[in-house]
Amino acid sequence: MNIFLNRILLLSLMFISLRSMAGEFSIQINSPDQKLIIRAELIHNRLYYKLLKETEELLRPSSLGFVFSGSDSLNEVEILDSEITTVDETWKTAWGQRSEIRNNYRQLELFLKDKKKDRKFKLIFRAFNDGIAFRYEFSENPENLTILSEESRFAFAGNNDCWWIWADYYTLEKLYNHSLLSKAQHVAAPFTMVSQSGTYMSILEADLDDYAMMSLKQEAGDSLCFKVNLAPWADGSAVKTSGAFKTPWRVMLIGDNAGSLLESNIVLNLNEPSLIKDISWIKPMKYIGIWWEMHLGLASWGLEGGRHGANTNNAKRYINFAAEHKISGVLFEGWNTGWENWGKPDAFDFVTPYPDFDIRTIAAYAKNKGIEIIGHHETGGDIIAYEKQLDSAFALYKSLGIHIVKTGYAGPTNPNTENHHGQYMVRHFNKVMRIAAKYQIMLDVHEPSIPSGLSRTYPNLMSFECVRGMEWNAWSEGNPPTHTCTLPFTRGLAGPMDYTPGIFDILENKQAEKRVKWNWQDKGISAVHSTLCNQIALMIVLYSPLQMAADLPENYEGQQAFSIIEQIPTSWDETHFVDGKIGEFLVVARRSGSKWFIAGITNEEARKITIPLGFLKKSETYSISRCFDGKDAHFEKNPTEYTIDKMKVTGPKSIEMPMAAGGGGVIILEVD
């Protein structure tokens, strides 16, 4: 690791004093490649920053500060000192899209004093080659502060083209809008856009710990300016602090093309190294599970109607299939009592199985087969009840050799006065993360706060939902092909995504006569709006270290294409953007060891992509396997037609990937 720290005394005390007396000040840092410029300014004692990419202005002067309770605000400051440092280091990941990550930035620290009170704090800016970040730190703060509003703003220089979902403090499970910036009023992060000159940007946050989740609200009177908005507590406050505190990093990814956003590591780099010293128990994996059949209405989570999905015999059936097909884990939803009491206080018992689910027999059976069990804790949003049982629930799993838990928070919180995205819930999610680490439990969290790179510090925090995922295709109008072509450039920028792809019964008609309607959104027209090859490609395109092949085992039996799923890794040494346009198509290349996997997906438009293979050695002979849409394939008319072919090529320069409407494909290359 090479870290170069160059402390620069930027201003003499006299110069600082003279400029501060006038309430005016300006200082800037450039990214290591000199292309991005952050300029911090003090104008009439108020802090602003602006951002340029070479000569292109991306952000106009954007104000900073806070409003606290008790008629207290922090909007007039004095600059006491400043310091610039340069960092260039490389670190190894526990798992992820790359085995090594470079962390290279220039940092500006401004040491500030509130002009109204004797209150000191720091404002820290970091400039990377592919983006910027800033945060506030109150490390010498002796008082508890209640934040009513964080006054950080992003005042864009142009009416950018953008992709966004509405923010409502409750859910991120929505389809994306595509509009001009001026039409977006209250948006969730990540918030992705492109300027008229072709510069791509996305705003998100990193290191979200004891703070409220960020959304962005359009400023009244300035439709191109967005203010940080924090999901409130029931009393209207945003964040309750206790002495010293720091905000999450406010992050803006920046690049010349959409792919540069995908390749950025800034969010992870803004988090601390792992606090878990022994990570040998943390293992990425593919899994199947008793899950999709409930969403289809073929089985139930509870005992009602004699249709209980998580029973001992069914569990063994899934374990047997996993063992036969190189799948490492099996998820069991609905194993514990309480589903019939959904919505009532203390509904779920996280240590007591239903009578037809012999958890100890199943755990022993799975261990004998070499299969990991993925436990399940659905809270229904009842945080109070769940926290009472956390230790006993995790202790039970550890005693049974279960090291992975999927948690869920569907429904309003208890107490029902608090928001899903507020500080109350962020504290809870991170409490679960830390307690899980104590019991050597990996987590796959559904309905959580947005990922913010904490997986670097706590690598047991592995995957997240925070997305309108596969289950919507089982009981609603579903997700159009455009949706999954948008997700990697939006939600996917925040971190791993448990979208749960891999459905082969695309039209959902193989067991149609057995389905029971259970969801009010089910209009009887549900289907998976993609081709079968698209579903396989999504397992590579939408990254998760816990990747689910979500369909029923019987729908995989006899399918040659399932052999592709068997080969897909869930942690990678390299990841590269090959080609793509937001909402239209995407091709990525990932390497694990000596084997390359190239996957592509497209929206409602059919395409044939020529993929350059300049990264391969010219002298080597490669075995190439392709799984791609058949010539008559179509996501609505003929979704399951596919072709698998194999060839040997020496020093290939390019290869074709045909994709049907709503389709996709996978290419596997390895040295022969």
N, C-alpha and C positions, 0 to 999 in steps of 0.2 A: 504494500500500500504506500503510495507516494502522496503526501499532503504538503503542499507548499503554502505556508502562512506568511504573508507579507503585510505586516501592520504598517499602515501609512497614516501619518498624522496629516490630515488633509488641510486643516486650517489652523492658523495660529490663534491663540486665545484672543488676541486683539482683533483679528479679522472676524472671528465668530461674534465677539462682543459688538463690534460696529454694525455688522449685518443684522444681528438679532435685535438691536435697538430699533432698527427700522422695520423689524418684523419681516424681513426679506432674506431668502436664502435659497441656494440652488446647488445641487450636487448630483452626479450621475455615475452609474457603473454600466459597463458593457458586458455582454456575454463573452465567454472565452474566445469565440470566433469573431468577436467585435460587431456582429450583425444586429443584435438586440440591444437596445439602449433604454435603461430605466432612469428617469430623471425625477428626483425628489425635490420638491419646491416648498418653501415657506412663503406664503403670500398673505400679508396682513395678519401674521401670526397663525395662520391656518395651514395645515399640512395638506399637500396635494402630491400626486405622482402622475407622470405621463409615460407613455411607452411608444417607442419607434422601432421599426424593423428597417434598418439602414435609413433610407430617406422617407419611408412610408409611415405616417402617423397612424398607429393602431388605436391608442387611447388618448383622448384629450386630457387636460388636467382633471384628475379625479380626486375628490376630497376623501379624507380619512378622519377617524375619530370615534367617539362614543357618546351616548346619552345614558346617564345613570339615574337611578331613582333619587328622590329627595331634591329635585330641581338642580341636579349636579350634571354637568356635561364636561367633556374633554374635547374642546374644539379650538382652543388657543394654546399654543405651546412655545417653548423656548428650546433651541438646540444647544446642548451642552458640549457635545463631542461627536465624533464620527470615526468609523474604522472600516477599512476594506480588507478583506481576506480572500485568498484564492484556494480552492480545494480541488484536488484531482486524486481520486482513489478508485479502487476496484474491489467489489465484495462478491462473495459467493452466496447464491440463494439456497434456501432449504428445498424449494420446489418453485416452479413457475414457467414462464415463457422463455426464459434464458437461464443458463447455469451461472453466468457471471454478469454483473452490471457495473458499468462505469458511472461514477458520480463526480461530475466536473462542473463547477460553478464559480462565479464571483459573488461575494456577499458584501452588502453594505449594512452596517449597523448604525442607526441613529440613536444617540442617547438623549432623551428628551425630558423636559420638565413641564408639567401643567402650569400655565401662567396664573391660574386662579387658585391653585392649591399647591402645597409642597408635596407633589406627587410625581415620582419619577417612573419612567418606563422606557422600553426600547421598541423601535420599529425596525424590523429586519427585512431586507430585500435580498433575494437571490436571483441571479441571472444565469440561466443555462443556455446552451445553444438552441434548445428546442422549447423554451418557455421561461416563464418567470414565476416567482412566488413571493408572498410577503405575509408576515404575521406580527402580532403585538405580544410583548412579554412584560409582565408586571412582576418581576422577580423580587423587588424590594418593597412590595406593597404590604403594609401592616394592617390594612382595613379590609373588611368584607365589602365587596361592591356588588350591587344588583344592576345588571346591564338591561336597560330597556331597549336600546337600539345600538347595533354596530353600524357606524356611519361610513363604512367602506363602500366605494363606488367604482364602477367600470363605465366610464363615459366614452363610448365608441366614436370613432372619427367618421364612420360611414354607415349607411343603412344596409348592413350586411345581410346576406342570405343565411338563414339559420334553421336548425332542426331542434325541436324542443317539445317537452310535455308540460302540462299545467301542474303547478305545485299546489297541494292542498293540505299538507302536514300529515297526511294519512297513508297514501299509497303511491308507489311509482309504477304500478301495473297499468300502463296506458299505451295507446298507440301514439306515434310521434307526429307532430305537425311540422310542415315545411313552409316557411313564410319569410317575409322580410323582417328584420329586427324590430321595426316600428310596430309590427302587429303582435309581438310577443309581450304580454303584460305581466304575468307572474309565472316564472319558469323554474323548474327543478334543475339542479346540476346533476351530471354534466350538461352544459349548454354549448352546443357546437355551431360554428358559423364559418363563412368564408367571405372575405372582402371582395370588392369589385376587382382588385388587382390579382386575386387568386391566393391570398394568404389565408391559411386555415387556422382556426383558433377554437379552443374549448375551455370553458371556465368550470372548475371543480374545486374540491377541497381535499386536504391531506392532514393526517394525524388528528382526526376528530375523536376527542376523548371526553373530557368533562365539559361539554359545551352543547349548544343546540345545533341541529343540522341546518345547513344553509340552503336557502332558495334565493332567487333574484327577482326584485320587483322594479318595474319600469317607473322612472321618476316622473312625477306630475310636471308637465310643461316641457319635458325633454324626452322624447320617445326613444332616443338612442343612448340614454344613460340608465344604468341599472344599479340599484342599491342592494347590498347584502341584506337579506331578510332572514330572521331567525324564528323558527317555530316556537311559539310562546308557551309558558306555563299557564296554568288555570288562572293565576292572578294577573296575567298580562305581561309579566316580566319575561325576559328572554333567557338570561343566564344568571345563575346565582353563584358567586365566587366565594372562596374562603381563603383570604390572604393572597399569597402569590398565585398567579395564574398566567396562562398563555392561551391565545386563540388558536384554532386550527390554521393551517396555512391556506391562504387564498391563492389559487393556482390558475395560471393561464398557459395552456399548451399552445405552441405556435409552430407552424411549418409551411413549407412551400407546396405541399400536397396533402391530401387526406391521409395517406399512409404514414406520414411523419407523426401524426397524432397517435396512431396505433403503436408505433415503435418507441414512443417516449417511455422513460422509466422515472420521470420526475416524481410521481406520487409516491412510489416506493422509496426513492432517495430522500424524501422529506420526512421519513420516519426513522426511528432509532433502530440499531441492530437488535437481533433477537435477544430477548431476556431469558429464553428457554435454552439452557446449556446443552442438555441431552435431547436431541431431536430424532433419535433413532426410531422412536415409535410413531413419528409423523410420516405417513406414507400416502402419496397420491394414488388414486386408483379409479378404475371403471366400476360401476355397480349397476345392478338391476334391482327390482323391488316390487313389493305388494303396494301399488300406488295407482298406476294408470287404470287398473280395473275398477277402482272406486270412482275415479273421475268419469269413466264411461258409464257408470251406473250398473256395472256387472256384479259388483260386490259392495259391501258397506263397511265403514270404519267401525261401527258398533255392532252389537249382536242382533239388531232389529231384523225381523223377517227371515232369520236363518240364513243370511247372506254374508256372514262375517268373513272378510278377506283374510285377515291375519290369524289363521288357525294353524295348528301344528302340521297337518298334512300339506297344506298349501306352502307353508314355510319350507318344508323339506323339498318340495318340488322345485322351488326357486333355487335353493341351495344346490340341488343336483344339477340343474341347468348351468348355474354359474361355474361349478367345478368342471363341467364337461367342456366349457367354451371360453376358458381363460378370462373369466370375469372375477375380480377379486372380492367384491362385496355384494351384500344383499340388504336392502332396506325393508323394514317392516313398519308400516303405518297402521295405527289402530289396534296395537297389541295390548294397550293398557286401559284400564277401566275409566269410564267417565264420559265417553263420547255421547251417550244418550242424554247427558246433562249439560251439553254445550250451552254457553251463555250464562249459566248460573255460577255464583261464587263457589270457589273450591271444587269445580266440576271434576278435574282430572286428578287421578292418583298415579304418580309417575313410578311407583314401585310395584304395583299390583296388576298382574296380567289378567285378561279375561280367562274364564275357565277352559276354553278350548285352545289356549295358546300356552303350551308348556315351555316357558322361557329357558329353564335350565336344560331340558332335553334338547331344545333347539340350539342353544349355545354350544353344547357338547358336540352335537351333530355337525354344526358348522366348523368347529375347530378340527374335527376329525377329517373333514373334507378340505381343509386349508382355506376356508372362506371367512372373511371378516363380516361380522354383523354390523349394520348401521342402525343404531337405535333411533327412537323418535320421541320427541317431546312437543306436542302441540299444546300451547297454553291457552288458545282462544283469547289471548290478550290479557289474561288474568295474571298480572305480574306479581301481585301480592302473594297469591297462592303458590306460584312457581318458585319464588325466592325462598319460601319456607321449606321447600322440598329439594332445593338444588343439591345440597351436599349428599343427602340420602339417595337421591336419584342417580347422581354420578358415581357414588360409591357402589351402588348395585351393579351398574354397568361395568365398572372396573373389576369387580369381583368375578364377573362372568367373562372377562377377557374382551369386552366390547370397548373399542377405542374411538368410535365415531358416533356422533349424535347429530341428527337433523332436528333443528328447533323450528317452531312455527308460532306466529303471532297474528293469526287471522281473526279479525273482529276488533271491537273497541277495547281500549285499555281499561284495566282496573287498577287504580281509580279512573273512572271514565271521564274525568275532567282533563286528563292529560293527553297530549298529542303523541302520535306514533313517532314523529320526527323531532320532538322536543328534547331538552336536556334530561328530563326524567327517564325517557326511554334509552337515550344514548348511554347514560350511566348504567342502566340495567344491562344492555347488550354487552358492555365492556366488563361488567361484573361477572357475567356468565362466561365470557372469554377467559378471564383470569382464573376463575374457579375451575373451569374445564381443564386448563393447563395443569393445575395442581393434581388433578385426577388422571392426567395423560389422556385427555379426550380431545379429538379433533371435532371441529364444528362446521356444519353446513346450515346457514341461518336463512330462514325464509321470513319475509315481511320485516326486514331489519332496517336500520339506518344505512345510508349509502356507504359502500366500501371507501376507505380513505388511506389505504396502505398500511394499516395496523398489522396486516399479515406478515410484514417484515419483522416487527417486534414480537408478535405472538404468532408464529407460523402454524399453530394449531387452529387458527381462524382461517379456514381454507376456502370456503365458497359461500356465495350469497345469492339470494333471489333478486329483489329490487327490480323486477322486470315483469312485463306481461309475457309470461312464459307459455310452455307447451299446454298446460292444463286448460287454458282458454280455448284451445282447439277441440276439447272434448265436450263442451257444453255451452258454447256461445257461437257467434258468427265467426270467431277465430281470428287468427293473425294472418294478414296478407303477406305475400312474399317480400314486399317492400320492407316490412317490419324487421325481418332478420338481416336485411341488407343495410339497415340503418343502425341497428344495435351496436355493432363493433365500433362505430364512430361516435357513439353517444354513451349510453350506459356502460358499455364495455371498457371505456377509458378509465372508469373508476376502479375496476378490479374484477376478479373472477366472477363468473355468472353461471348459476345453476339453472339454465334454461330447460334442461331435461329433454333433449332431442332423441332421435333414434327410433321414431315410429315407422313401422313397415306397413301396417294396415291403414293406409292413408285415408281411405274413404270411410273407415270405421264401420264396415258393413259385415264383417265376418261373424260377429256375435250380436247382430242388431236386434234379433228377436228376444234376446235375454236382457236387454238394457232396460233400466228403470230410471225414469226422470227424477232427479233429486235437486236440480239447481234451477232456480226461477229464470235464469238467462237462457236455458236450453229451449230453443225453438224447433228442435228436430232437424236442423240443417247443418249440424256440426260436421267438420272434416278437418284434416290436416292439410293446409293449403301449400303443399310442396310436393315434389317428387320424392321417391324413395331415396334416390342418390343425394338429393338435397339434405335429407335427414342425416345421412352418414357424414356428409361434408360439414354439417353444423357441429358435429362432435369435435372437429378440429378448428373450425373458424371461431366458434364461441368458446373461449377458453375457460375451463374449470379444472382444478386438480382433482376434484371429485366429479367425474363425468358419468352421467346416467344414460344407459341404453334403456329407454323408458317403456318400451312395448312389452306385451305379454310374451312369455317364453314360446308359446305355441305359434305366435306370429313370426318368430325367427327360425323355427325349425324348417330345415330343407331349403333355406334361402342361401344361395352362394354368396350373396353380398354381405352376409353376417360375418364372413371370414375377414372382411376389411375392418369391421368394428373390433374383432378380436385382436388385431394388430396395433390399434391406435394407442400410443402412449398418453399419459396425462401430465407429464412434466417434460420440458424440452430444454435442449442446449442452445438452440438458436431459433429465432422467429423473425421473418421478414415479410413486409408488404410487397406483393408482386404487382397488383393492378387493382383498380376499383374506383367507384364513384359512390358517394353516400346515397343510400336508398336505391341504388341501381344494381351493383354487383361488387363482388370482392373475391380476390384470390390471395391466399397467404401460403407461405412455405415455412415449414417447421422441421427442425432436425433433432433427432434423438439418437445419440451415438453416431453410427455411420449411415443411418437410414433417414431419408428425406420423405416427408409427407406434404404434398401440395393439394390444397383443397379450395374449391371455388363454389360460390352460390350466386344466383341471379334473381332478379325480381320477375315481374310478369312478362318480361321480354326474353326471348331465346337469344343465345349468344354462342359464338365460337371464339375462345380466347387462345392466342398463341403465347405460350409461356417460355421466355428465354431461360436457358439452363447454363448460363455462363459461370455459375458458382460450382459446377461440376468439373472434375479433372478431365482434361482432353484425352489423356492416355488410358483412362480406365474404361472397362466394359461394365455397363450397368444393366441390371435386371429391372424392368419397368412393368408395374402392374397398374392398370387403369380400371376404375369403376365409374361409368358415366351413363347419362341418360340415353335410352334407346332412341332410334331415329323418329319414332312416332310418339315419344313421351310428351306429356303435358300435365301440369300440376292439377288440373281439373278433369281433363278428358281421359288421360291415360297415365296416371302417376307412378305406376309400379314397373314400367318397362325399363330395363337397364341392360348394359353390356359390360362384361368383364373381359379384358384381354391382357395378354402378357407378351413382352418382347425383350430382346437383348440388343443394346445399342452401345457402340463405342464412341465416347466423346460427343454425346448428343448436344446440339446447339439450341434446339427448341422442341416443344411438344405441344400438341393440340389438346384442348379441353372443350368439347362441345357441351353446352348446357341448354336444356329445354326450358320453356317458359316455367318459372317457378322451380327450376331445377338446380343441378350442381354436379359435382364430381370430385373424385379423389384419385391422385396419382402417387404411387409409392415407388421410390427409387432407392436401390442399394447396389453397392459394388458386387459384381458377380463373383 
